[in-house]
């Protein structure tokens, strides 16, 4: 019977980190879409260029830049 311990050498090396990166990418995409929908809803008179600039600034904040 297993005591809950396992040999880490038997696990794939990057599976967990790849999954975490994929999850973060999905959440960034959802955040970007939600931000754009919010801008369109509350500020419908903005030009496409202004929306793009706001989205870029938002995405930079998400990335921590």
C-alpha positions as CSV (number, residue, x, y, z in Angstrom):
1,X,0.0,0.0,0.0
2,X,1.3,3.4,-0.9
3,X,2.0,5.9,1.8
4,X,1.5,8.9,-0.6
5,X,5.1,9.3,-1.5
6,X,6.2,8.8,-5.1
7,X,9.4,8.9,-7.0
8,X,9.6,12.2,-8.8
9,X,12.0,10.7,-11.4
10,X,9.0,8.7,-12.8
11,X,7.0,11.9,-13.5
12,X,7.3,13.8,-16.8
13,X,9.6,16.8,-16.3
14,X,7.6,19.6,-17.9
15,X,4.0,18.4,-17.8
16,X,3.0,20.4,-14.8
17,X,4.8,23.6,-15.8
18,X,3.4,23.3,-19.4
19,X,-0.1,22.9,-18.0
20,X,0.3,26.0,-15.7
21,X,1.6,28.0,-18.7
22,X,-1.4,26.9,-20.8
23,X,-3.8,27.8,-18.0
24,X,-2.3,31.2,-17.7
25,X,-2.5,31.8,-21.4
26,X,-6.2,30.8,-21.4
27,X,-6.9,33.2,-18.5
28,X,-5.0,36.1,-20.3
29,X,-7.1,35.5,-23.4
30,X,-10.3,35.5,-21.3
31,X,-9.3,38.7,-19.5
32,X,-8.4,40.3,-22.8
33,X,-11.8,39.4,-24.3
34,X,-13.7,40.6,-21.2
35,X,-11.8,43.9,-21.2
36,X,-12.6,44.5,-24.8
37,X,-16.3,43.7,-24.3
38,X,-16.3,46.1,-21.3
39,X,-14.7,48.9,-23.3
40,X,-17.2,48.5,-26.1
41,X,-20.1,48.4,-23.7
42,X,-19.1,51.4,-21.6
43,X,-17.2,53.5,-24.1
44,X,-18.9,52.8,-27.5
45,X,-17.6,56.1,-29.1
46,X,-13.9,55.2,-28.9
47,X,-12.1,54.7,-32.1
48,X,-10.5,51.4,-33.0
49,X,-7.0,52.9,-32.4
50,X,-8.0,54.1,-28.9
51,X,-9.4,50.7,-28.0
52,X,-6.2,49.0,-29.3
53,X,-4.1,51.3,-27.1
54,X,-6.2,50.6,-24.1
55,X,-6.0,46.9,-24.7
56,X,-2.2,47.0,-25.0
57,X,-1.9,48.9,-21.8
58,X,-4.2,46.5,-20.0
59,X,-2.2,43.5,-21.3
60,X,1.0,45.1,-20.2
61,X,-0.4,45.4,-16.7
62,X,-1.3,41.7,-16.8
63,X,2.2,40.8,-17.9
64,X,3.6,42.9,-15.1
65,X,5.4,45.4,-17.3
